[in-house]
Amino acid sequence: MKAAPNPRLMALIVASANFMGGLDSTVVVTALPQMAKSFGIHPVELSVGVTVYLMVQAVLLPVSSWVADRLGARNVLAGAILGFTGASVLCAVCHSLWPFVGARVLQAAFATLMVPVGRLVLLRATSREDLVSVINIQTIPGLFAPMIGPAVGGFIVTFVDWPWIFLLNVPIGLVGAAAVLAYIPNAPPEAQRPFDWTGFWLSGAAIAALVWGLEQVGAAGSDWRVAAALVVGGLILGVLGVRHMRRHAHPIVPLDALAIPAFVATTLTGGFLMRMSMRAVGFILPLMFQVGLGMSAFVSGILVVGLNGGDLLLKTVVTRGLRRIGFWKVLVVGSLATAAALGALTAFSATTPLWLIFAAIFVVGMVRSFLFTGMLSLGFATTHEHHMSGAVTLANMSQQLTGALGVSLSAMLMNLSAAARAGPGAPLALVDCRVALGAAALASLVAVVSFWRLPRDVGAEAVGRG
């Protein structure tokens, strides 16, 4: 694979696009009450703007690799950034619900191209020796945006006006698109392949049904029969989709990467469990602190910031750490350390000093920094360039499902624990949060089995150890 002229600069450019998408998704939630007041509706009605964004991404995600191969990844990335920026302007000028929902559909469609294709551009243009450091740079916005998003959204809504939440994307988008065209190599499109309509409908419907069904599993007042039907239907469609794509000459999502043990371990087995566990932790901890330990929302928020803070702190040394320790030890020891730290959190009570709780969360964040960079880098470092577009799509589909699964299963476990303890509809207590947190720790422990089976020197060439 030919190295990019300046892979770290490319990573910063792609990171700016990721930051724009991540910041937008967090600040919008903060602005919903003010937007609803402006539209003359109840805030809960405006939640459709958040839901439709997730659903459009779920349906269109499998298309990203085909579009990038067809039109050229750099051109698609620049167009997606400009399209997302234009859709943001449309969101800002809306004065009623359904035009806003339409603008959010456009935003989601371009975001579905922006993030996966940005990653694909980096992976195709970066040498294996630079892969870890480039991925490390590219993932930072995913940690930084959620940290500042609520504060930025609250400031804009309080002191300016909600449309500026979307107009904030305009300068970032214009500069980002110009930088893509100026500094990212214009690789020719891949070999033209026909569009797999059957695979598109099967995969899109499967992901949408699974994501929506899993969301309904943990939603208050939802009908479990509807949720179960969606999940089962999504699984059936997913099996049919995989069967179709294994037989099709030009599938919408190439499955060649599934033959690579390191990619499977870091994306679909051990990696899936670790990501699901960490998504669950981000959902459980605020409830545990406020409902179980009686903390204020402010104190709870400060403590949870430690998760991303620990992650960000170690991003500066992750590359050197992986080079020194190696992927295998990082994945195995990191999974064990995560399970131990989460297990320790279940023992905390209202009398536990805040500094000790913060320290434990901070440690989880630091371990996550090594684990997630290691999993992402190893999965792609062992994937051949010709299989990269399918690998990127599979990785993004896996990440989207882990988010929904981590939250929904945690909510289900807490509700079941509360019902077993005090009957149906019982309010949550500390013990219920401990049950869900213990399950997350167990998932981290099970992930070790998948990582343990990898060769001890796996990915050595990607960190200069082979």
C-alpha positions as CSV (number, residue, x, y, z in Angstrom):
1,M,0.0,0.0,0.0
2,K,1.4,3.4,-1.0
3,A,1.9,5.8,1.9
4,A,0.2,9.1,1.8
5,P,2.3,12.3,1.4
6,N,1.2,13.4,4.9
7,P,-1.0,10.8,6.6
8,R,-1.3,12.8,9.9
9,L,-2.5,15.9,8.1
10,M,-5.1,13.7,6.3
11,A,-6.1,12.2,9.7
12,L,-6.7,15.7,11.0
13,I,-8.8,16.6,8.0
14,V,-11.0,13.5,8.4
15,A,-11.1,14.1,12.1
16,S,-12.6,17.6,11.5
17,A,-15.5,15.9,9.6
18,N,-16.0,13.4,12.4
19,F,-15.9,16.2,14.9
20,M,-18.6,18.1,13.0
21,G,-20.9,15.0,12.9
22,G,-20.2,14.1,16.6
23,L,-20.8,17.7,17.8
24,D,-24.0,18.1,15.9
25,S,-25.5,14.9,17.3
26,T,-24.8,15.9,20.9
27,V,-25.8,19.6,20.8
28,V,-29.1,18.9,19.1
29,V,-30.4,17.0,22.1
30,T,-29.6,20.0,24.3
31,A,-31.6,22.3,22.1
32,L,-34.7,20.2,21.7
33,P,-36.8,22.0,24.4
34,Q,-36.1,25.5,22.8
35,M,-36.7,24.1,19.3
36,A,-40.0,22.6,20.3
37,K,-41.1,25.9,21.8
38,S,-40.2,27.7,18.6
39,F,-42.2,25.1,16.6
40,G,-45.2,25.3,18.9
41,I,-45.1,21.6,19.8
42,H,-44.2,19.4,22.8
43,P,-40.5,18.5,23.2
44,V,-41.3,14.8,23.0
45,E,-42.8,15.3,19.5
46,L,-39.4,16.6,18.3
47,S,-37.7,13.4,19.3
48,V,-38.7,12.1,15.8
49,G,-35.9,14.3,14.5
50,V,-33.4,12.3,16.5
51,T,-34.9,8.9,15.7
52,V,-35.2,9.4,12.0
53,Y,-31.5,10.5,11.9
54,L,-30.5,7.1,13.4
55,M,-32.8,5.1,11.2
56,V,-31.6,6.7,7.9
57,Q,-28.0,6.0,8.9
58,A,-28.9,2.4,9.6
59,V,-30.6,1.9,6.3
60,L,-28.0,3.7,4.1
61,L,-24.8,2.5,5.9
62,P,-24.2,-0.5,3.6
63,V,-24.3,1.8,0.5
64,S,-21.3,3.9,1.6
65,S,-18.6,1.5,0.2
66,W,-20.4,1.1,-3.1
67,V,-20.7,4.9,-3.6
68,A,-17.0,5.4,-2.6
69,D,-15.9,2.7,-5.0
70,R,-18.1,4.1,-7.8
71,L,-17.3,7.8,-7.6
72,G,-13.9,7.9,-5.8
73,A,-13.5,8.1,-2.0
74,R,-12.0,11.6,-2.0
75,N,-14.8,13.1,-4.2
76,V,-17.5,11.4,-2.1
77,L,-16.0,12.7,1.2
78,A,-15.8,16.3,-0.1
79,G,-19.4,16.1,-1.4
80,A,-20.6,14.5,1.8
81,I,-19.1,17.3,3.9
82,L,-20.7,20.0,1.7
83,G,-24.0,18.1,1.7
84,F,-24.0,17.8,5.5
85,T,-23.2,21.5,5.7
86,G,-26.0,22.4,3.4
87,A,-28.5,20.2,5.2
88,S,-27.4,21.9,8.5
89,V,-28.4,25.3,7.0
90,L,-31.8,23.8,6.0
91,C,-32.3,22.6,9.6
92,A,-31.5,26.1,10.9
93,V,-34.1,27.8,8.7
94,C,-37.0,25.4,9.5
95,H,-40.0,26.8,11.4
96,S,-42.1,23.6,11.8
97,L,-41.7,19.9,12.6
98,W,-41.9,18.1,9.3
99,P,-39.6,20.4,7.2
100,F,-37.1,19.9,10.1
101,V,-37.5,16.1,9.9
102,G,-36.9,16.3,6.1
103,A,-33.7,18.3,6.7
104,R,-32.5,15.8,9.3
105,V,-33.0,13.0,6.8
106,L,-30.7,14.8,4.4
107,Q,-28.2,15.4,7.2
108,A,-28.2,11.7,8.1
109,A,-27.8,10.6,4.5
110,F,-24.7,12.7,4.1
111,A,-23.3,11.8,7.6
112,T,-23.6,8.1,6.6
113,L,-21.2,8.8,3.8
114,M,-19.0,11.3,5.6
115,V,-17.8,9.2,8.5
116,P,-17.3,5.7,6.9
117,V,-15.8,7.2,3.6
118,G,-13.5,9.4,5.6
119,R,-12.1,6.3,7.4
120,L,-11.9,4.5,4.0
121,V,-9.8,7.4,2.5
122,L,-7.4,7.2,5.4
123,L,-7.0,3.4,5.3
124,R,-6.4,3.3,1.6
125,A,-3.8,6.0,1.6
126,T,-1.9,5.2,4.8
127,S,1.0,2.7,5.1
128,R,0.8,0.0,7.7
129,E,3.6,1.6,9.6
130,D,1.6,4.8,10.1
131,L,-1.8,3.1,10.6
132,V,-1.9,3.1,14.4
133,S,-0.9,6.8,14.8
134,V,-3.3,7.9,12.0
135,I,-6.3,6.0,13.5
136,N,-5.4,7.4,16.9
137,I,-5.7,11.0,15.6
138,Q,-8.9,10.2,13.7
139,T,-10.7,8.8,16.8
140,I,-10.0,11.8,19.1
141,P,-13.0,13.8,17.9
142,G,-15.3,10.9,18.9
143,L,-14.2,11.5,22.5
144,F,-13.9,15.3,22.5
145,A,-17.2,16.1,20.8
146,P,-19.4,14.4,23.5
147,M,-17.4,16.2,26.2
148,I,-18.0,19.7,24.9
149,G,-21.3,19.1,23.0
150,P,-23.8,19.6,25.9
151,A,-21.9,22.7,27.1
152,V,-21.7,24.2,23.6
153,G,-25.4,23.5,23.0
154,G,-26.4,25.0,26.3
155,F,-24.4,28.1,25.7
156,I,-25.9,28.7,22.2
157,V,-29.5,28.0,23.3
158,T,-29.1,30.3,26.4
159,F,-27.2,33.2,25.0
160,V,-27.8,33.1,21.2
161,D,-30.6,31.1,19.5
162,W,-31.0,27.4,18.6
163,P,-30.5,27.8,14.8
164,W,-26.8,28.6,15.5
165,I,-26.4,25.1,16.7
166,F,-26.7,24.0,13.0
167,L,-25.0,27.1,11.5
168,L,-22.0,26.2,13.6
169,N,-21.3,23.5,11.0
170,V,-21.0,26.0,8.1
171,P,-17.4,27.2,8.6
172,I,-16.2,23.8,9.7
173,G,-17.8,22.2,6.7
174,L,-16.5,24.7,4.2
175,V,-12.9,24.5,5.5
176,G,-13.1,20.7,5.8
177,A,-14.3,20.2,2.2
178,A,-11.6,22.6,0.8
179,A,-8.9,20.8,2.8
180,V,-10.1,17.4,1.5
181,L,-9.8,18.6,-2.1
182,A,-6.4,20.3,-1.5
183,Y,-4.5,17.7,0.6
184,I,-6.1,14.3,0.1
185,P,-4.8,12.3,-3.0
186,N,-7.4,11.8,-5.7
187,A,-7.2,8.0,-6.0
188,P,-9.1,6.6,-9.0
189,P,-12.4,4.9,-8.5
190,E,-12.3,1.1,-7.9
191,A,-13.6,-1.3,-10.5
192,Q,-17.2,-0.6,-11.4
193,R,-19.6,-3.1,-9.9
194,P,-23.4,-3.2,-10.4
195,F,-25.6,-2.1,-7.5
196,D,-26.9,-5.1,-5.4
197,W,-30.5,-4.0,-4.8
198,T,-31.4,-7.3,-3.1
199,G,-28.5,-7.0,-0.7
200,F,-29.2,-3.3,-0.1
201,W,-32.8,-4.0,0.9
202,L,-32.0,-7.0,3.0
203,S,-29.1,-5.4,4.9
204,G,-30.8,-2.1,5.3
205,A,-34.0,-3.6,6.6
206,A,-32.1,-5.9,8.9
207,I,-30.0,-3.2,10.5
208,A,-33.0,-0.8,10.8
209,A,-35.2,-3.5,12.4
210,L,-32.4,-4.6,14.8
211,V,-31.5,-1.0,15.9
212,W,-35.1,0.0,16.3
213,G,-36.0,-3.2,18.1
214,L,-33.1,-3.0,20.5
215,E,-34.0,0.6,21.2
216,Q,-37.5,-0.5,22.0
217,V,-36.3,-3.2,24.4
218,G,-35.0,-0.6,26.8
219,A,-37.6,2.1,26.2
220,A,-40.1,2.9,28.9
221,G,-43.6,1.9,28.1
222,S,-42.8,0.0,24.9
223,D,-44.5,-3.2,24.0
224,W,-42.0,-6.1,24.4
225,R,-43.8,-8.1,21.7
226,V,-43.2,-5.4,19.1
227,A,-39.5,-5.1,20.2
228,A,-39.1,-8.9,20.1
229,A,-40.7,-9.1,16.6
230,L,-38.4,-6.4,15.3
231,V,-35.3,-8.1,16.7
232,V,-36.3,-11.5,15.4
233,G,-37.2,-10.1,12.1
234,G,-33.9,-8.2,11.9
235,L,-32.0,-11.4,12.6
236,I,-33.9,-13.3,10.0
237,L,-33.3,-10.6,7.4
238,G,-29.6,-10.4,8.4
239,V,-29.1,-14.2,7.9
240,L,-30.8,-13.9,4.5
241,G,-28.7,-10.9,3.6
242,V,-25.4,-12.7,4.6
243,R,-26.5,-15.8,2.6
244,H,-27.3,-13.6,-0.4
245,M,-24.0,-11.7,-0.2
246,R,-21.9,-14.8,0.1
247,R,-23.4,-16.0,-3.2
248,H,-23.6,-12.7,-5.1
249,A,-20.8,-11.9,-7.5
250,H,-20.9,-8.2,-6.5
251,P,-22.5,-7.9,-3.1
252,I,-23.5,-4.5,-1.6
253,V,-21.2,-5.3,1.4
254,P,-18.2,-7.6,0.4
255,L,-17.6,-10.2,3.1
256,D,-14.0,-11.1,2.3
257,A,-12.8,-9.6,5.5
258,L,-14.7,-12.3,7.5
259,A,-12.0,-14.7,6.4
260,I,-9.4,-12.7,8.4
261,P,-9.2,-14.0,12.1
262,A,-7.8,-10.7,13.5
263,F,-10.6,-8.7,11.8
264,V,-13.3,-11.1,13.1
265,A,-11.9,-11.0,16.6
266,T,-11.6,-7.2,16.9
267,T,-14.8,-6.4,15.1
268,L,-17.4,-9.2,15.4
269,T,-16.5,-11.3,18.5
270,G,-14.2,-9.9,21.2
271,G,-14.4,-6.4,19.8
272,F,-18.2,-6.5,19.6
273,L,-18.4,-7.5,23.3
274,M,-15.9,-4.9,24.4
275,R,-17.7,-2.1,22.5
276,M,-21.1,-3.2,23.8
277,S,-19.7,-3.3,27.3
278,M,-18.3,0.3,27.1
279,R,-21.5,1.6,25.5
280,A,-23.4,0.1,28.4
281,V,-21.2,1.7,31.0
282,G,-21.8,5.2,29.6
283,F,-25.5,4.5,30.0
284,I,-25.4,2.9,33.4
285,L,-23.1,5.2,35.3
286,P,-25.2,8.4,35.2
287,L,-28.2,6.3,36.5
288,M,-26.1,4.7,39.1
289,F,-24.8,7.9,40.4
290,Q,-28.0,9.9,40.4
291,V,-30.6,7.2,41.2
292,G,-28.5,4.7,43.2
293,L,-26.1,7.0,45.0
294,G,-28.2,10.2,45.2
295,M,-25.8,12.5,43.4
296,S,-26.8,15.6,41.6
297,A,-26.8,15.7,37.8
298,F,-23.8,18.1,37.9
299,V,-21.7,15.8,40.0
300,S,-22.7,12.8,38.0
301,G,-21.7,14.6,34.8
302,I,-18.3,15.6,36.2
303,L,-17.6,12.0,37.2
304,V,-18.6,10.5,33.8
305,V,-16.3,13.1,32.1
306,G,-13.5,11.0,33.6
307,L,-14.3,8.2,31.1
308,N,-13.4,10.3,28.1
309,G,-10.8,12.3,30.0
310,G,-8.8,9.1,30.7
311,D,-9.1,8.0,27.1
312,L,-7.9,11.4,25.8
313,L,-5.0,11.5,28.2
314,L,-3.4,8.3,26.9
315,K,-4.1,9.0,23.2
316,T,-0.6,10.7,23.1
317,V,1.2,7.5,24.1
318,V,-1.0,4.8,22.6
319,T,1.1,4.5,19.5
320,R,4.4,4.1,21.5
321,G,2.6,1.8,23.9
322,L,1.4,-0.6,21.2
323,R,4.8,-0.6,19.6
324,R,6.4,-1.5,22.9
325,I,3.8,-4.0,24.2
326,G,2.2,-5.4,21.0
327,F,-1.4,-5.9,20.1
328,W,-2.0,-9.3,21.7
329,K,-1.0,-8.2,25.2
330,V,-2.9,-4.9,24.9
331,L,-6.1,-6.7,24.0
332,V,-5.9,-9.5,26.5
333,V,-4.6,-7.5,29.5
334,G,-6.8,-4.5,28.6
335,S,-10.0,-6.7,28.5
336,L,-9.0,-8.2,31.9
337,A,-8.3,-4.8,33.4
338,T,-11.6,-3.4,32.1
339,A,-13.5,-6.3,33.7
340,A,-11.7,-5.8,37.0
341,A,-12.3,-2.0,37.0
342,L,-16.0,-2.4,36.2
343,G,-16.3,-5.1,38.9
344,A,-14.7,-2.6,41.4
345,L,-17.3,0.0,40.4
346,T,-20.1,-2.3,41.5
347,A,-18.8,-2.2,45.1
348,F,-19.0,1.5,45.4
349,S,-21.7,3.0,47.7
350,A,-22.9,6.4,48.9
351,T,-20.0,6.5,51.4
352,T,-17.3,6.0,48.8
353,P,-15.1,9.1,48.3
354,L,-15.8,10.9,45.1
355,W,-12.1,11.0,44.2
356,L,-11.9,7.2,44.4
357,I,-15.0,6.8,42.1
358,F,-13.5,9.3,39.6
359,A,-10.1,7.5,39.7
360,A,-11.7,4.2,38.9
361,I,-13.7,5.7,36.0
362,F,-10.5,7.5,34.8
363,V,-8.7,4.1,34.8
364,V,-11.5,2.6,32.7
365,G,-11.1,5.4,30.2
366,M,-7.3,5.0,30.0
367,V,-7.6,1.2,29.4
368,R,-10.3,1.9,26.8
369,S,-7.9,4.3,25.0
370,F,-5.5,1.4,24.4
371,L,-8.2,-1.2,23.7
372,F,-10.2,0.7,21.1
373,T,-7.2,2.0,19.2
374,G,-5.7,-1.5,19.3
375,M,-8.8,-3.2,18.1
376,L,-9.5,-0.7,15.3
377,S,-5.9,-0.6,14.1
378,L,-5.3,-4.4,14.2
379,G,-8.6,-5.1,12.4
380,F,-7.6,-3.0,9.4
381,A,-3.8,-3.6,9.6
382,T,-4.5,-7.3,8.7
383,T,-7.0,-6.5,6.0
384,H,-5.8,-6.4,2.3
385,E,-6.4,-3.1,0.4
386,H,-8.8,-4.8,-2.0
387,H,-11.0,-5.9,0.9
388,M,-10.9,-2.5,2.7
389,S,-14.2,-1.1,1.6
390,G,-16.2,-4.1,2.8
391,A,-14.2,-4.2,6.1
392,V,-15.0,-0.5,6.8
393,T,-18.7,-1.1,6.2
394,L,-18.8,-4.2,8.4
395,A,-16.9,-2.4,11.2
396,N,-19.4,0.6,11.1
397,M,-22.4,-1.8,11.1
398,S,-20.9,-3.6,14.1
399,Q,-20.4,-0.3,16.0
400,Q,-23.9,0.9,15.3
401,L,-25.4,-2.4,16.6
402,T,-23.1,-2.4,19.8
403,G,-24.4,1.0,20.7
404,A,-28.1,0.0,20.5
405,L,-27.4,-3.4,22.1
406,G,-25.3,-2.0,25.0
407,V,-28.0,0.5,26.0
408,S,-31.0,-1.8,25.5
409,L,-29.6,-4.8,27.3
410,S,-28.5,-2.6,30.2
411,A,-32.0,-1.1,30.5
412,M,-33.6,-4.5,30.3
413,L,-31.4,-6.0,33.0
414,M,-32.0,-3.1,35.4
415,N,-35.8,-3.3,34.8
416,L,-35.8,-7.1,35.3
417,S,-33.7,-6.7,38.5
418,A,-36.1,-4.1,39.9
419,A,-39.1,-6.3,39.0
420,A,-37.5,-9.3,40.7
421,R,-36.7,-7.2,43.8
422,A,-39.9,-5.3,44.3
423,G,-42.4,-6.2,41.6
424,P,-43.3,-4.9,38.1
425,G,-42.9,-1.2,37.7
426,A,-40.6,-0.8,40.8
427,P,-38.2,2.2,40.7
428,L,-34.6,1.6,40.1
429,A,-32.2,1.2,43.0
430,L,-28.4,0.9,43.4
431,V,-28.5,-2.9,43.3
432,D,-30.2,-2.8,39.9
433,C,-27.4,-0.7,38.5
434,R,-24.9,-3.0,40.0
435,V,-26.5,-6.0,38.2
436,A,-26.2,-4.2,34.8
437,L,-22.6,-3.1,35.5
438,G,-21.7,-6.6,36.6
439,A,-23.0,-7.9,33.2
440,A,-20.8,-5.4,31.4
441,A,-17.8,-6.6,33.4
442,L,-18.7,-10.2,32.5
443,A,-18.9,-9.3,28.8
444,S,-15.4,-7.8,29.0
445,L,-14.2,-11.0,30.6
446,V,-15.7,-13.2,27.9
447,A,-14.0,-11.1,25.2
448,V,-10.6,-12.3,26.5
449,V,-11.3,-15.7,25.0
450,S,-11.5,-14.3,21.5
451,F,-8.4,-12.2,21.8
452,W,-6.4,-15.1,23.5
453,R,-6.8,-17.2,20.4
454,L,-4.9,-14.8,18.2
455,P,-1.2,-15.3,17.5
456,R,1.1,-13.6,20.0
457,D,2.8,-11.6,17.3
458,V,-0.4,-10.6,15.5
459,G,-0.1,-7.2,13.7
460,A,3.6,-6.9,14.6
461,E,4.4,-5.2,11.3
462,A,1.8,-2.4,11.9
463,V,3.7,-1.2,15.0
464,G,7.3,-1.8,13.8
465,R,7.8,-5.0,15.8
466,G,8.2,-7.4,12.8
